[in-house]
Amino acid sequence: MRVDQFDFDLPEERIALRPANPRDTARLLVPQADGRFIDAEVKDLTDFVSPGDILVFNDTKVIPAQLEGMRVRGDNEASVSVTLHMRTALDCWKAFARPGKRIKVGDRLVFGPAAETCLLGSLSALVEEKGDGGEVTLRFELSGAALDEAIAAVGHIPLPPYIASKRPEDSRDRSDYQTIYAREEGAVAAPTAGLHFTPDLFDRLDAMGVERAFVTLHVGAGTFLPVKADDTDDHVMHFEIGTINAAAAERINAVRARGGKVISVGTTSLRLLESAAAPDGTLKAWSGATDIFITPGYKFRIVDRLFTNFHLPRSTLFMLVSALAGLDEMRATYEHAINTGYRFYSYGDASLLTRKD
């Protein structure tokens, strides 16, 4: 499909720079089958789901994966900025580097406040591979838990570019850009639909008999990359690592078997569920890498509904929601959201979408 079919005009003032407080007071847009729209708040989610349904959450935890430092090549040094996006070994990460064109295989990168004056207290890595679009493979001097601790000490939360271009990261983002159920460290971007949930909302969903399950997809920085191709067939997705344990798979299968709806909280949970599901929609324990790219025409295997934020024009995520709910329907939904003041992107408001077929 032509990528320009997924374009729309978004006023800059619709981009949220801070989340709603409390989290569940964000607005919730619920499109109806007859073309109407219900404007509510996230705390009203209990009005739009049913006992016996299951909400599937991504419990990945954001790490401070933005590293600033110096590129060292002999006696020459230059500033470098790196965003880690996928771990490939205990001491190895794939990353996006800026300025990427100036980095070569064999360069040493030194990160942290001490990088400009000395090597003590800094973190260093060698560039082992260089790919397209500024992607590099870094092998660090540290490994395992020691590397994790060093990244946490020198790294920054990698805010999405549409926020970072308007304000710097601050201490609030360390908590704001993390779900209340984040557990498995490894993401470099938050599963942002989950940012809206609060303990009170969980309690009320529990009381009405809505189940929940947790899966893990470590969201990579590739989620921020624009679609540069003119046709969706020419776009290449980056891999992300995910896991579904046997207990979660069994719980989701049981809900489907008795007629309950599988409601994915966020596009990351949806992509993992659709990657792991068998053709008949059943799940087993699953672990691996996925680069699934969902566009209109995709036949969904398991997800019935999607709770998600509002996404960028021409993005793979807007393509995904259009595949689920229909391109014309999503264009109308986004037009309503823009005209009625909904806030967009990572810290913005939410929608509850139903699979068109």
Contacts in CASP RR format, 6 or more apart in sequence:
PFRMAT RR
TARGET T0000
AUTHOR 0000-0000-0000
METHOD contacts of the structure
MODEL  1
MRVDQFDFDLPEERIALRPANPRDTARLLVPQADGRFIDAEVKDLTDFVS
PGDILVFNDTKVIPAQLEGMRVRGDNEASVSVTLHMRTALDCWKAFARPG
KRIKVGDRLVFGPAAETCLLGSLSALVEEKGDGGEVTLRFELSGAALDEA
IAAVGHIPLPPYIASKRPEDSRDRSDYQTIYAREEGAVAAPTAGLHFTPD
LFDRLDAMGVERAFVTLHVGAGTFLPVKADDTDDHVMHFEIGTINAAAAE
RINAVRARGGKVISVGTTSLRLLESAAAPDGTLKAWSGATDIFITPGYKF
RIVDRLFTNFHLPRSTLFMLVSALAGLDEMRATYEHAINTGYRFYSYGDA
SLLTRKD
1 231 0 8 1.000
1 232 0 8 1.000
1 295 0 8 1.000
1 296 0 8 1.000
2 230 0 8 1.000
2 231 0 8 1.000
2 232 0 8 1.000
3 227 0 8 1.000
3 229 0 8 1.000
3 230 0 8 1.000
3 231 0 8 1.000
3 232 0 8 1.000
3 235 0 8 1.000
3 314 0 8 1.000
4 230 0 8 1.000
4 314 0 8 1.000
5 327 0 8 1.000
6 313 0 8 1.000
6 314 0 8 1.000
6 315 0 8 1.000
6 318 0 8 1.000
6 319 0 8 1.000
6 322 0 8 1.000
6 327 0 8 1.000
7 313 0 8 1.000
7 314 0 8 1.000
8 313 0 8 1.000
8 331 0 8 1.000
8 334 0 8 1.000
8 335 0 8 1.000
8 338 0 8 1.000
9 313 0 8 1.000
9 338 0 8 1.000
10 312 0 8 1.000
10 313 0 8 1.000
10 338 0 8 1.000
10 344 0 8 1.000
11 338 0 8 1.000
14 338 0 8 1.000
14 341 0 8 1.000
14 342 0 8 1.000
14 343 0 8 1.000
14 344 0 8 1.000
15 162 0 8 1.000
15 163 0 8 1.000
15 166 0 8 1.000
15 343 0 8 1.000
15 344 0 8 1.000
15 345 0 8 1.000
16 343 0 8 1.000
16 344 0 8 1.000
16 345 0 8 1.000
16 346 0 8 1.000
16 347 0 8 1.000
16 348 0 8 1.000
16 349 0 8 1.000
17 163 0 8 1.000
17 166 0 8 1.000
17 167 0 8 1.000
17 347 0 8 1.000
18 172 0 8 1.000
18 176 0 8 1.000
18 347 0 8 1.000
19 26 0 8 1.000
19 176 0 8 1.000
19 195 0 8 1.000
19 347 0 8 1.000
19 348 0 8 1.000
20 26 0 8 1.000
20 27 0 8 1.000
20 42 0 8 1.000
20 196 0 8 1.000
20 343 0 8 1.000
20 348 0 8 1.000
20 349 0 8 1.000
22 198 0 8 1.000
23 42 0 8 1.000
23 195 0 8 1.000
23 196 0 8 1.000
23 197 0 8 1.000
23 198 0 8 1.000
24 41 0 8 1.000
24 42 0 8 1.000
24 43 0 8 1.000
24 196 0 8 1.000
24 197 0 8 1.000
24 198 0 8 1.000
24 200 0 8 1.000
24 201 0 8 1.000
25 41 0 8 1.000
25 42 0 8 1.000
25 43 0 8 1.000
26 41 0 8 1.000
26 42 0 8 1.000
26 196 0 8 1.000
26 343 0 8 1.000
26 348 0 8 1.000
26 349 0 8 1.000
26 350 0 8 1.000
27 39 0 8 1.000
27 40 0 8 1.000
27 41 0 8 1.000
27 42 0 8 1.000
27 342 0 8 1.000
27 343 0 8 1.000
27 349 0 8 1.000
27 350 0 8 1.000
28 39 0 8 1.000
28 40 0 8 1.000
28 41 0 8 1.000
28 42 0 8 1.000
28 44 0 8 1.000
28 45 0 8 1.000
28 48 0 8 1.000
28 349 0 8 1.000
28 350 0 8 1.000
28 351 0 8 1.000
28 352 0 8 1.000
29 37 0 8 1.000
29 38 0 8 1.000
29 39 0 8 1.000
29 40 0 8 1.000
29 333 0 8 1.000
29 336 0 8 1.000
29 337 0 8 1.000
29 342 0 8 1.000
29 349 0 8 1.000
29 350 0 8 1.000
29 351 0 8 1.000
29 352 0 8 1.000
30 37 0 8 1.000
30 38 0 8 1.000
30 40 0 8 1.000
30 48 0 8 1.000
30 351 0 8 1.000
30 352 0 8 1.000
31 37 0 8 1.000
31 38 0 8 1.000
31 325 0 8 1.000
31 329 0 8 1.000
31 332 0 8 1.000
31 333 0 8 1.000
31 351 0 8 1.000
31 353 0 8 1.000
31 354 0 8 1.000
32 38 0 8 1.000
33 354 0 8 1.000
35 329 0 8 1.000
35 332 0 8 1.000
37 333 0 8 1.000
37 336 0 8 1.000
38 48 0 8 1.000
39 340 0 8 1.000
40 47 0 8 1.000
40 48 0 8 1.000
42 196 0 8 1.000
42 197 0 8 1.000
42 201 0 8 1.000
42 350 0 8 1.000
43 198 0 8 1.000
43 200 0 8 1.000
43 201 0 8 1.000
45 201 0 8 1.000
45 205 0 8 1.000
45 307 0 8 1.000
45 352 0 8 1.000
46 201 0 8 1.000
46 204 0 8 1.000
46 205 0 8 1.000
46 208 0 8 1.000
46 210 0 8 1.000
48 352 0 8 1.000
49 55 0 8 1.000
49 205 0 8 1.000
49 208 0 8 1.000
49 210 0 8 1.000
49 261 0 8 1.000
49 263 0 8 1.000
50 210 0 8 1.000
50 260 0 8 1.000
50 261 0 8 1.000
51 208 0 8 1.000
51 209 0 8 1.000
51 210 0 8 1.000
52 209 0 8 1.000
52 210 0 8 1.000
52 211 0 8 1.000
52 255 0 8 1.000
52 258 0 8 1.000
52 260 0 8 1.000
53 210 0 8 1.000
53 211 0 8 1.000
53 255 0 8 1.000
53 260 0 8 1.000
53 261 0 8 1.000
53 262 0 8 1.000
53 263 0 8 1.000
54 210 0 8 1.000
54 211 0 8 1.000
54 212 0 8 1.000
54 213 0 8 1.000
54 251 0 8 1.000
54 252 0 8 1.000
54 255 0 8 1.000
54 260 0 8 1.000
54 261 0 8 1.000
54 262 0 8 1.000
54 263 0 8 1.000
55 205 0 8 1.000
55 210 0 8 1.000
55 211 0 8 1.000
55 212 0 8 1.000
55 213 0 8 1.000
55 263 0 8 1.000
55 265 0 8 1.000
55 307 0 8 1.000
56 212 0 8 1.000
56 213 0 8 1.000
56 214 0 8 1.000
56 215 0 8 1.000
56 248 0 8 1.000
56 252 0 8 1.000
56 262 0 8 1.000
56 263 0 8 1.000
56 264 0 8 1.000
56 265 0 8 1.000
56 269 0 8 1.000
56 273 0 8 1.000
57 179 0 8 1.000
57 181 0 8 1.000
57 191 0 8 1.000
57 194 0 8 1.000
57 197 0 8 1.000
57 212 0 8 1.000
57 213 0 8 1.000
57 214 0 8 1.000
57 215 0 8 1.000
57 265 0 8 1.000
57 269 0 8 1.000
58 179 0 8 1.000
58 191 0 8 1.000
58 194 0 8 1.000
58 214 0 8 1.000
58 215 0 8 1.000
58 216 0 8 1.000
58 217 0 8 1.000
58 219 0 8 1.000
58 265 0 8 1.000
58 266 0 8 1.000
58 268 0 8 1.000
58 269 0 8 1.000
58 272 0 8 1.000
59 179 0 8 1.000
59 181 0 8 1.000
59 182 0 8 1.000
59 183 0 8 1.000
59 184 0 8 1.000
59 214 0 8 1.000
59 215 0 8 1.000
59 216 0 8 1.000
60 182 0 8 1.000
60 184 0 8 1.000
60 185 0 8 1.000
60 186 0 8 1.000
60 187 0 8 1.000
60 191 0 8 1.000
60 216 0 8 1.000
60 217 0 8 1.000
60 218 0 8 1.000
60 219 0 8 1.000
60 268 0 8 1.000
61 178 0 8 1.000
61 182 0 8 1.000
61 183 0 8 1.000
61 184 0 8 1.000
61 185 0 8 1.000
61 186 0 8 1.000
61 187 0 8 1.000
62 157 0 8 1.000
62 177 0 8 1.000
62 178 0 8 1.000
62 182 0 8 1.000
62 186 0 8 1.000
62 187 0 8 1.000
62 188 0 8 1.000
62 189 0 8 1.000
62 190 0 8 1.000
63 84 0 8 1.000
63 148 0 8 1.000
63 151 0 8 1.000
63 152 0 8 1.000
63 185 0 8 1.000
63 186 0 8 1.000
63 187 0 8 1.000
63 188 0 8 1.000
64 151 0 8 1.000
64 152 0 8 1.000
64 155 0 8 1.000
64 156 0 8 1.000
64 157 0 8 1.000
64 158 0 8 1.000
65 83 0 8 1.000
65 84 0 8 1.000
65 85 0 8 1.000
65 151 0 8 1.000
65 155 0 8 1.000
65 158 0 8 1.000
65 186 0 8 1.000
65 188 0 8 1.000
65 221 0 8 1.000
66 81 0 8 1.000
66 82 0 8 1.000
66 83 0 8 1.000
66 155 0 8 1.000
66 156 0 8 1.000
66 157 0 8 1.000
66 158 0 8 1.000
66 169 0 8 1.000
66 188 0 8 1.000
67 81 0 8 1.000
67 82 0 8 1.000
67 83 0 8 1.000
67 84 0 8 1.000
67 95 0 8 1.000
67 111 0 8 1.000
67 112 0 8 1.000
67 123 0 8 1.000
67 151 0 8 1.000
67 154 0 8 1.000
67 155 0 8 1.000
67 156 0 8 1.000
68 79 0 8 1.000
68 80 0 8 1.000
68 81 0 8 1.000
68 82 0 8 1.000
68 111 0 8 1.000
68 112 0 8 1.000
68 115 0 8 1.000
68 155 0 8 1.000
68 156 0 8 1.000
69 79 0 8 1.000
69 80 0 8 1.000
69 81 0 8 1.000
69 82 0 8 1.000
69 109 0 8 1.000
69 110 0 8 1.000
69 111 0 8 1.000
69 112 0 8 1.000
69 115 0 8 1.000
69 116 0 8 1.000
70 77 0 8 1.000
70 78 0 8 1.000
70 79 0 8 1.000
70 80 0 8 1.000
70 109 0 8 1.000
70 110 0 8 1.000
70 115 0 8 1.000
70 116 0 8 1.000
71 77 0 8 1.000
71 78 0 8 1.000
71 79 0 8 1.000
71 80 0 8 1.000
71 102 0 8 1.000
71 103 0 8 1.000
71 107 0 8 1.000
71 108 0 8 1.000
71 109 0 8 1.000
72 107 0 8 1.000
72 108 0 8 1.000
72 109 0 8 1.000
72 110 0 8 1.000
73 104 0 8 1.000
73 107 0 8 1.000
73 108 0 8 1.000
78 102 0 8 1.000
80 97 0 8 1.000
80 98 0 8 1.000
80 99 0 8 1.000
80 103 0 8 1.000
80 109 0 8 1.000
81 97 0 8 1.000
81 98 0 8 1.000
82 95 0 8 1.000
82 96 0 8 1.000
82 97 0 8 1.000
82 98 0 8 1.000
82 109 0 8 1.000
82 111 0 8 1.000
82 136 0 8 1.000
82 138 0 8 1.000
83 95 0 8 1.000
83 96 0 8 1.000
83 158 0 8 1.000
83 188 0 8 1.000
83 221 0 8 1.000
84 93 0 8 1.000
84 94 0 8 1.000
84 95 0 8 1.000
84 138 0 8 1.000
84 151 0 8 1.000
84 188 0 8 1.000
84 221 0 8 1.000
85 93 0 8 1.000
85 94 0 8 1.000
85 95 0 8 1.000
85 96 0 8 1.000
85 188 0 8 1.000
85 220 0 8 1.000
85 221 0 8 1.000
85 222 0 8 1.000
85 238 0 8 1.000
86 93 0 8 1.000
86 94 0 8 1.000
86 218 0 8 1.000
86 220 0 8 1.000
86 238 0 8 1.000
86 239 0 8 1.000
86 240 0 8 1.000
86 241 0 8 1.000
87 93 0 8 1.000
87 94 0 8 1.000
87 186 0 8 1.000
87 218 0 8 1.000
87 241 0 8 1.000
88 94 0 8 1.000
88 137 0 8 1.000
89 139 0 8 1.000
90 143 0 8 1.000
90 144 0 8 1.000
90 147 0 8 1.000
91 139 0 8 1.000
91 140 0 8 1.000
91 141 0 8 1.000
91 142 0 8 1.000
91 143 0 8 1.000
91 144 0 8 1.000
91 147 0 8 1.000
92 128 0 8 1.000
92 137 0 8 1.000
92 138 0 8 1.000
92 139 0 8 1.000
92 140 0 8 1.000
93 137 0 8 1.000
93 138 0 8 1.000
93 140 0 8 1.000
94 135 0 8 1.000
94 136 0 8 1.000
94 137 0 8 1.000
94 138 0 8 1.000
95 135 0 8 1.000
95 136 0 8 1.000
95 137 0 8 1.000
95 138 0 8 1.000
95 221 0 8 1.000
96 133 0 8 1.000
96 134 0 8 1.000
96 135 0 8 1.000
96 136 0 8 1.000
96 221 0 8 1.000
96 222 0 8 1.000
97 103 0 8 1.000
97 109 0 8 1.000
97 134 0 8 1.000
97 135 0 8 1.000
97 136 0 8 1.000
98 134 0 8 1.000
100 133 0 8 1.000
100 134 0 8 1.000
100 136 0 8 1.000
101 134 0 8 1.000
103 109 0 8 1.000
103 127 0 8 1.000
103 130 0 8 1.000
103 134 0 8 1.000
103 136 0 8 1.000
104 127 0 8 1.000
104 130 0 8 1.000
105 127 0 8 1.000
105 128 0 8 1.000
105 129 0 8 1.000
105 130 0 8 1.000
106 126 0 8 1.000
106 127 0 8 1.000
106 128 0 8 1.000
107 126 0 8 1.000
107 127 0 8 1.000
108 124 0 8 1.000
108 125 0 8 1.000
108 126 0 8 1.000
108 127 0 8 1.000
109 124 0 8 1.000
109 125 0 8 1.000
109 126 0 8 1.000
109 127 0 8 1.000
109 138 0 8 1.000
110 119 0 8 1.000
110 122 0 8 1.000
110 123 0 8 1.000
110 124 0 8 1.000
111 122 0 8 1.000
111 123 0 8 1.000
111 124 0 8 1.000
111 125 0 8 1.000
111 154 0 8 1.000
111 155 0 8 1.000
112 121 0 8 1.000
112 122 0 8 1.000
112 123 0 8 1.000
112 154 0 8 1.000
112 155 0 8 1.000
113 122 0 8 1.000
113 154 0 8 1.000
114 120 0 8 1.000
114 121 0 8 1.000
114 122 0 8 1.000
115 122 0 8 1.000
122 154 0 8 1.000
123 140 0 8 1.000
123 141 0 8 1.000
123 142 0 8 1.000
123 150 0 8 1.000
123 151 0 8 1.000
123 153 0 8 1.000
123 154 0 8 1.000
124 140 0 8 1.000
124 141 0 8 1.000
125 138 0 8 1.000
125 139 0 8 1.000
125 140 0 8 1.000
125 141 0 8 1.000
126 138 0 8 1.000
126 139 0 8 1.000
127 136 0 8 1.000
127 137 0 8 1.000
127 138 0 8 1.000
128 136 0 8 1.000
128 137 0 8 1.000
128 138 0 8 1.000
128 139 0 8 1.000
129 136 0 8 1.000
129 137 0 8 1.000
130 136 0 8 1.000
130 137 0 8 1.000
140 147 0 8 1.000
140 150 0 8 1.000
142 150 0 8 1.000
148 185 0 8 1.000
156 169 0 8 1.000
157 169 0 8 1.000
157 173 0 8 1.000
157 174 0 8 1.000
157 177 0 8 1.000
158 164 0 8 1.000
158 188 0 8 1.000
158 189 0 8 1.000
158 221 0 8 1.000
159 169 0 8 1.000
159 173 0 8 1.000
159 177 0 8 1.000
159 346 0 8 1.000
160 189 0 8 1.000
160 224 0 8 1.000
160 345 0 8 1.000
160 346 0 8 1.000
161 224 0 8 1.000
162 312 0 8 1.000
162 345 0 8 1.000
163 345 0 8 1.000
163 346 0 8 1.000
163 347 0 8 1.000
176 195 0 8 1.000
176 347 0 8 1.000
177 190 0 8 1.000
177 195 0 8 1.000
177 346 0 8 1.000
178 190 0 8 1.000
178 195 0 8 1.000
179 190 0 8 1.000
179 191 0 8 1.000
179 194 0 8 1.000
179 195 0 8 1.000
179 197 0 8 1.000
180 197 0 8 1.000
180 198 0 8 1.000
180 199 0 8 1.000
181 197 0 8 1.000
181 214 0 8 1.000
183 214 0 8 1.000
184 216 0 8 1.000
184 218 0 8 1.000
184 243 0 8 1.000
186 218 0 8 1.000
187 217 0 8 1.000
187 218 0 8 1.000
187 219 0 8 1.000
187 220 0 8 1.000
188 218 0 8 1.000
188 219 0 8 1.000
188 220 0 8 1.000
188 221 0 8 1.000
189 219 0 8 1.000
189 220 0 8 1.000
189 221 0 8 1.000
189 223 0 8 1.000
189 224 0 8 1.000
189 346 0 8 1.000
190 219 0 8 1.000
190 346 0 8 1.000
191 217 0 8 1.000
191 219 0 8 1.000
191 265 0 8 1.000
191 266 0 8 1.000
191 268 0 8 1.000
191 269 0 8 1.000
192 266 0 8 1.000
192 309 0 8 1.000
192 345 0 8 1.000
192 346 0 8 1.000
192 347 0 8 1.000
192 348 0 8 1.000
193 265 0 8 1.000
193 266 0 8 1.000
193 267 0 8 1.000
193 307 0 8 1.000
193 308 0 8 1.000
193 309 0 8 1.000
193 350 0 8 1.000
194 265 0 8 1.000
194 266 0 8 1.000
194 307 0 8 1.000
195 346 0 8 1.000
195 347 0 8 1.000
196 350 0 8 1.000
197 265 0 8 1.000
202 212 0 8 1.000
205 212 0 8 1.000
211 251 0 8 1.000
211 255 0 8 1.000
213 248 0 8 1.000
213 251 0 8 1.000
213 252 0 8 1.000
214 248 0 8 1.000
215 242 0 8 1.000
215 243 0 8 1.000
215 244 0 8 1.000
215 245 0 8 1.000
215 248 0 8 1.000
215 269 0 8 1.000
215 272 0 8 1.000
215 273 0 8 1.000
216 242 0 8 1.000
216 243 0 8 1.000
216 244 0 8 1.000
216 272 0 8 1.000
217 240 0 8 1.000
217 241 0 8 1.000
217 242 0 8 1.000
217 243 0 8 1.000
217 268 0 8 1.000
217 269 0 8 1.000
217 271 0 8 1.000
217 272 0 8 1.000
217 290 0 8 1.000
218 240 0 8 1.000
218 241 0 8 1.000
218 242 0 8 1.000
219 240 0 8 1.000
219 268 0 8 1.000
220 238 0 8 1.000
220 240 0 8 1.000
222 238 0 8 1.000
223 316 0 8 1.000
223 317 0 8 1.000
225 238 0 8 1.000
226 312 0 8 1.000
226 314 0 8 1.000
226 315 0 8 1.000
227 235 0 8 1.000
227 314 0 8 1.000
227 315 0 8 1.000
227 316 0 8 1.000
228 235 0 8 1.000
229 235 0 8 1.000
232 293 0 8 1.000
232 295 0 8 1.000
232 319 0 8 1.000
235 293 0 8 1.000
235 316 0 8 1.000
236 291 0 8 1.000
237 291 0 8 1.000
237 292 0 8 1.000
237 293 0 8 1.000
237 316 0 8 1.000
238 291 0 8 1.000
239 289 0 8 1.000
239 290 0 8 1.000
239 291 0 8 1.000
240 268 0 8 1.000
240 271 0 8 1.000
240 289 0 8 1.000
240 290 0 8 1.000
240 291 0 8 1.000
241 288 0 8 1.000
241 289 0 8 1.000
242 272 0 8 1.000
242 286 0 8 1.000
242 287 0 8 1.000
242 288 0 8 1.000
242 289 0 8 1.000
242 290 0 8 1.000
243 286 0 8 1.000
243 287 0 8 1.000
243 288 0 8 1.000
244 272 0 8 1.000
244 273 0 8 1.000
244 276 0 8 1.000
244 283 0 8 1.000
244 285 0 8 1.000
244 286 0 8 1.000
244 287 0 8 1.000
245 285 0 8 1.000
246 284 0 8 1.000
246 285 0 8 1.000
248 283 0 8 1.000
249 276 0 8 1.000
249 283 0 8 1.000
249 284 0 8 1.000
249 285 0 8 1.000
249 286 0 8 1.000
252 262 0 8 1.000
252 273 0 8 1.000
252 283 0 8 1.000
252 302 0 8 1.000
253 282 0 8 1.000
253 283 0 8 1.000
255 261 0 8 1.000
255 262 0 8 1.000
256 262 0 8 1.000
256 281 0 8 1.000
256 282 0 8 1.000
256 302 0 8 1.000
260 304 0 8 1.000
261 304 0 8 1.000
261 305 0 8 1.000
262 273 0 8 1.000
262 302 0 8 1.000
262 303 0 8 1.000
262 304 0 8 1.000
262 305 0 8 1.000
263 303 0 8 1.000
263 304 0 8 1.000
263 305 0 8 1.000
263 306 0 8 1.000
263 307 0 8 1.000
264 270 0 8 1.000
264 273 0 8 1.000
264 303 0 8 1.000
264 305 0 8 1.000
264 306 0 8 1.000
264 307 0 8 1.000
265 307 0 8 1.000
266 306 0 8 1.000
266 307 0 8 1.000
266 308 0 8 1.000
266 309 0 8 1.000
267 306 0 8 1.000
267 308 0 8 1.000
267 311 0 8 1.000
267 317 0 8 1.000
267 320 0 8 1.000
267 321 0 8 1.000
270 294 0 8 1.000
270 303 0 8 1.000
270 306 0 8 1.000
270 320 0 8 1.000
270 324 0 8 1.000
271 290 0 8 1.000
271 292 0 8 1.000
271 294 0 8 1.000
271 320 0 8 1.000
272 290 0 8 1.000
273 283 0 8 1.000
273 301 0 8 1.000
273 302 0 8 1.000
273 303 0 8 1.000
274 292 0 8 1.000
274 294 0 8 1.000
274 300 0 8 1.000
274 301 0 8 1.000
274 302 0 8 1.000
274 303 0 8 1.000
275 286 0 8 1.000
275 290 0 8 1.000
275 292 0 8 1.000
276 283 0 8 1.000
276 284 0 8 1.000
276 286 0 8 1.000
277 283 0 8 1.000
277 301 0 8 1.000
277 302 0 8 1.000
278 284 0 8 1.000
278 301 0 8 1.000
279 301 0 8 1.000
280 301 0 8 1.000
281 301 0 8 1.000
281 302 0 8 1.000
283 302 0 8 1.000
293 316 0 8 1.000
293 319 0 8 1.000
294 316 0 8 1.000
294 319 0 8 1.000
294 320 0 8 1.000
294 323 0 8 1.000
294 324 0 8 1.000
295 319 0 8 1.000
295 320 0 8 1.000
295 322 0 8 1.000
295 323 0 8 1.000
296 319 0 8 1.000
296 322 0 8 1.000
296 323 0 8 1.000
296 326 0 8 1.000
296 327 0 8 1.000
297 323 0 8 1.000
298 323 0 8 1.000
300 323 0 8 1.000
300 324 0 8 1.000
300 355 0 8 1.000
300 357 0 8 1.000
303 324 0 8 1.000
303 355 0 8 1.000
304 354 0 8 1.000
304 355 0 8 1.000
305 352 0 8 1.000
305 353 0 8 1.000
305 354 0 8 1.000
305 355 0 8 1.000
306 321 0 8 1.000
306 324 0 8 1.000
306 325 0 8 1.000
306 352 0 8 1.000
306 353 0 8 1.000
306 355 0 8 1.000
307 350 0 8 1.000
307 351 0 8 1.000
307 352 0 8 1.000
307 353 0 8 1.000
308 317 0 8 1.000
308 321 0 8 1.000
308 350 0 8 1.000
308 351 0 8 1.000
308 353 0 8 1.000
309 344 0 8 1.000
309 345 0 8 1.000
309 346 0 8 1.000
309 348 0 8 1.000
309 349 0 8 1.000
309 350 0 8 1.000
309 351 0 8 1.000
310 334 0 8 1.000
310 337 0 8 1.000
310 342 0 8 1.000
310 343 0 8 1.000
310 344 0 8 1.000
310 345 0 8 1.000
310 348 0 8 1.000
310 349 0 8 1.000
310 350 0 8 1.000
310 351 0 8 1.000
311 317 0 8 1.000
311 318 0 8 1.000
311 321 0 8 1.000
311 344 0 8 1.000
311 345 0 8 1.000
312 318 0 8 1.000
312 345 0 8 1.000
318 330 0 8 1.000
321 330 0 8 1.000
321 353 0 8 1.000
322 330 0 8 1.000
324 353 0 8 1.000
324 355 0 8 1.000
324 356 0 8 1.000
325 333 0 8 1.000
325 353 0 8 1.000
325 354 0 8 1.000
325 355 0 8 1.000
325 356 0 8 1.000
326 356 0 8 1.000
329 356 0 8 1.000
333 351 0 8 1.000
333 353 0 8 1.000
337 344 0 8 1.000
337 349 0 8 1.000
337 351 0 8 1.000
342 348 0 8 1.000
342 349 0 8 1.000
343 349 0 8 1.000
END
